[in-house]
Amino acid sequence: MSAETPALPEHSRPTDVVTHGHPVGSGDPGVRGEGVEFGVLGPVTIWHGGRQLAVGSAQQRCLLAVLVSEAGRVVSLERLVDALWDDDAVPRTARNVVQKCVSELRKLVAVDPEVGLAHRPPGYVLEVEPERVDLHRFRALVARARGADDRVVLLRRALELWRGEPLADVPGLASVKQALVEERLAVLEDCLAAEVDSGRHAEAIPQLRALVAERPLRERPTGLLMLALYRGGRQADALEHYQHARQRLAEELGTDPSPALRELHQRILTADASLTTTEPAPPGGNGHTVVPRQLPAAPAPFVGRHDALDRLDTALNTAGEATTVLITAIGGAGGIGKTWLALHWAHRHADRFPDGQLFVDLRGFSPEGEPMEPAVAVRGFLDALGVDPGRIPVEPHAQAALFRSLVADKRMLIVLDNAADTTQITPLLPGSRTCTVVLTSRNRLPGLITGHSAQHVSLDVLTDSEARALLADRLGTGRVDAEPAAVEKLVRVCGGFPLALSIIAAHAHTRPHLLLAAVAAELLDLGLDALDDEDPTASLPAVLSWSHRALTPELRQVFALLGIAPGPDIGLPAAASLTALPLPQARKALRTLEDASLLTRDAHGRYTMHDLIRGYATAAAQHDLAEHVREPALRRVVDFYVHTSYAADRLLNPHSTFPPPDPTAPGTRPHPLVDVSAALAWLDTEHANLLAAQHLAATHRWHHLVWPLAWALTTFHVRRGHRHDDVAVWQAAVDAAAHLSAPAVHIRAHRGLGIAYSRLERHDEATGHLHQALALAQYHRDTTEQAHTHHDLALAWTRHGDDQQALEHAQRALALFRELDRPVFEAITLNSVGWLNARLGDYDTARVHCRAALTLHRRHRDPEGEAATLDSLGYIDHHTGHHRQAVEHYGQALILRRDHGNTDQATDTLKSLGHPYAALGEREQARAVWQEALELYRQQGRDADAERVRRQLDALDGDTRAW
């Protein structure tokens, strides 16, 4: 646990104030008592009994900042990962790092039994009373100030809680910091406005001057300073200050002051008598209160979405009856169910808003034309609030101001549906913090989250059970239960997309005698066309087209290319080659598509498309992209995978004889890999895409790109045990080689396929291709390929159980490699000869060969060969009674294989290691390594090996002399 720092001296502690019956230290989060308290309104701090607890690393401070800011709310693991790495590449160990940081923080807060840091799916929650967090005390004071007689006093006390820049010692979190700064500025402006309105304009002027000097382009402080100066009898100073502000705006932004500021200037210029009053003027109206009830009908049926509903409930409940501004942005692709969720939640909580509910469809993504102008929406709200048309101002900004006046201090719900961007929304946000705003948009609207502290709820597809529930509700449980297989197909093809499921359900509902199997077959046959309809609101292609239409031509091309990119997902470097964009521009394009809910990015920075959206993008690529755009893009991304996998293979196997592939197509930027770990991580991540890239190359008859991918993946496939994939890529290589003239390509392709079949213990196919490779090598007098093929045949015959024939091939290979002066391959073959002699019982000859191999491997720094030879020596030691030495050799081999990611052969070494342990009578050690080997064999799908180990475990407690 981190040590406590000395207590603050008494003179450094600020005066306490009282909030909700609790004393609040205005600058020291820890002075209230012995309990743990937290501060984020300055450097991130934990206080306990007047002492500050030291938070160790920057990552811990960052994590703590997020958890404290969201105290009482579950923060998802994905969001914590994003906070720690921001825009940087997320390492594969990210979740482990977060868990470690949480564990350390949990130790810190454990000094107080009333504070907890708990794991709650999908993340973690800091369980603490809100008044123990300075940010929440700040917000509580601000909430109490609304309508209070001592409003200025309470706002001043809230502002005194700030200890400098928020999260000052936390790297990253720029948007969170900016939102907190904006929140403080808004409260400071409210406080100064309250002072000016209450006649204390003279006291406000110095701080207003400082605020304007600090933020000269922020117009509200400028207007307040002008008003304060005017009310202090300093009309000339007020007018002069306006001229300074107008000049600054023109010079820096090339714009004029806002209509509101120009209007204030005009009123000061004409000495408008109403400016001297400190009482707010009543809003225009008809003399009676109108309670609007504009919510459309609630959707029926509504299934699932429990997590999203809980998040909305939590946000509302956290805000409480006094409430801070709550803006919930419900993002997601078209047809994902945003409006349904918003309306379902709004109807469920309508009683919480007795002053009414307003609703508007902003038509941000609509077939009816351009998005609605904010002024049109404001005018509709004024009509709904019963304002006499004759009292509505002409200017849009004045109408917006009237709207804010009418909803001030009212408990209202405002639903803004289908918004296009932040500029469309901002004029519709009430100034009062008693209103709740729920908005939906296909765009992420980061400006809303940053500038207005919006709570973001991003919708994903329905789960399989929710999708089945939707179909059952529409079609009846009996019909759904009668055809479970057909329902599974419908659910799988629709991929949890609510609109797709609803369209399919409507088709089936209107044809009650049609089997669901026929509906599923039609969907599988027609794809997106089966989800089309004359009614655009009931057509998934139409709904997606509205999002597509909102993109720029450049982004439409990127979207279409992503639809035809090989593989289930894509990383930024591959996308940059696909689109021929520099990395920064590619990143910006992908983020824009993500913000438009047409792409999804996971915690590791990988981009994916829902299958139905990808189908739309693929169709767009075929219809909208010319051949001279599509073909080069696909060639670039295949080149990217070929050249990056080649670089990865050279790191894994630096002694490889694989020749460099042909030069890349223009615009291709292979991804740099720095070491073996990076190479393995990249290959693990991109494996499915590499297989897809090879298939794409074969489909386009780019034969010269097919076989290099097979070669580059072989070492990786061996280490990871991808036996069936290895056969598949080498079969494609053999097919491609038939179209190429280079003899070496034919030989290597047959050799690669032969050894891949051998690893699957398909001996006839293995030796058939290997003998074909040998015949070609002999015909073309390629001694190198003859040597490799003899060695591969040795391995094949070993797996088949004919060690004598295997030894003959290995000895031929050894002689050829010595003739060629290839010491690394000589070492590999020496080990094979040694191993086969051991298998045949000639342990002395075996040991001589293996020791010679070990010397060569170490001299030429070949850790893979060294590990294989150590494994052979372990086998020799065990079978000659040197069990302790066998344990040592197996252990060294195991370390090397694990260090280099060779999980497949490391499992074989674990299996072998159990035998000398058992022979030494060390049964627990034998049991442990065999149990681990058993689990790994099962994970790798090596059932026969798993069964052999299981039998060894069963026999372990019997007679161990056999070991």
Secondary structure, DSSP 8 states (H G I E B T S, - for coil): ---B-----GGGS--EEEETTEEEESS-TT-SSSSEEEE-SSS-EEEETTEEE---SHHHHHHHHHHHHTTTS-EEHHHHHHHHHTTS---TTHHHHHHHHHHHHHHHHTTSTT-EEEEETTEEEEE--GGGBHHHHHHHHHHHHTT-TTHHHHHHHHHHT--SSTTTT-SS-HHHHHHHHHHHHHHHHHHHHHHHHTT-HHHHHHHHHHHHHH-TT-HHHHHHHHHHHHHTT-HHHHHHHHHHHHHHHHHHHS----HHHHHHHHHHHTT-GGGG--S-------SS----B------SS----HHHHHHHHHHHHHHTTT---EEEEEE--TTSSHHHHHHHHHHHTGGG-TT-EEEEE--SS-TTSS---HHHHHHHHHHHTT--GGGS-SSHHHHHHHHHHHHTT---EEEEEEE--HHHHGGGS-S-TT-EEEEEESS--HHHHHHH--EEEE-----HHHHHHHHHHHH-HHHHHH-HHHHHHHHHHHTT-HHHHHHHHHHHHT-TTS-HHHHHHHHHHHGGGGG--SSGGG-HHHHHHHHHHTS-HHHHHHHHHHHHSSSS-B-HHHHHHHHT--HHHHHHHHHHHHHTTS-EE-TTS-EE--HHHHHHHHHHHHHHS-HHHHHHHHHHHHHHHHHHHHHHHHHH-TT----------TT-------SHHHHHHHHHHHHHHHHHHHHHHHHTT-HHHHHHHHHHHHHHHHHHT-HHHHHHHHHHHHHHHTT---HHHHHHHHHHHHHHHHHTT-HHHHHHHHHHHHHHHHHTT-HHHHHHHHHHHHHHHHHHT-HHHHHHHHHHHHHHHHHHT-HHHHHHHHHHHHHHHHHTT-HHHHHHHHHHHHHHHHHTT-HHHHHHHHHHHHHHHHHTT-HHHHHHHHHHHHHHHHHTT-HHHHHHHHHHHHHHHHHTT-HHHHHHHHHHHHHHHHHTT-HHHHHHHHHHHHHTTS-GGG-
